[in-house]
């Protein structure tokens, strides 16, 4: 989800090298971070909102 929507980086726990790589990638995309934040907010509001979750649950039960 995070990487598919280009809204950030997912780093597994206890993987410092992968964390360092993600930080370097963020620094390399510093100009794009505001847009990534906007996409993340839009995804949260539309796909992962309480209302969206209820609608999905309703469809599941139907």
C-alpha positions in Angstrom: 0.0 0.0 0.0 2.6 2.6 1.0 4.9 2.0 -1.9 2.2 1.1 -4.3 0.6 4.5 -3.8 4.0 6.2 -3.7 3.2 7.8 -0.3 6.3 6.7 1.6 8.6 3.8 2.4 7.9 0.6 4.4 10.9 -0.6 6.4 10.8 -3.9 8.3 11.8 -3.7 12.0 15.4 -4.4 13.0 16.8 -3.6 9.5 19.0 -0.6 10.0 20.5 -0.8 6.5 17.0 -0.7 4.9 16.1 2.2 7.2 19.2 4.0 6.1 18.3 3.4 2.4 14.8 4.7 3.0 16.1 7.8 4.6 18.5 8.4 1.7 15.7 7.9 -0.7 13.6 10.5 1.2 16.5 12.9 1.1 16.9 12.3 -2.6 13.2 13.1 -3.1 13.0 16.1 -0.8 11.2 18.1 -3.4 8.5 15.4 -3.8 7.8 14.9 -0.1 5.0 17.5 0.0 3.2 15.8 -2.9 3.7 12.4 -1.2 2.1 13.9 1.9 -0.9 15.1 -0.1 -1.3 11.7 -1.7 -1.1 10.0 1.7 -3.7 12.3 3.1 -6.0 11.7 0.2 -5.6 8.0 0.5 -6.3 8.1 4.2 -9.4 10.2 3.7 -10.9 8.2 0.9 -9.7 4.7 1.2 -9.1 4.3 4.9 -11.6 6.5 6.5 -14.1 5.3 9.1 -16.9 5.7 6.5 -15.0 3.7 3.9 -14.3 0.9 6.4 -18.0 0.8 7.3 -19.1 0.7 3.7 -16.6 -2.2 3.0 -17.8 -4.0 6.0 -21.5 -3.5 4.9 -20.7 -4.9 1.4 -18.9 -7.9 3.0 -22.0 -8.7 5.1 -24.4 -8.3 2.2 
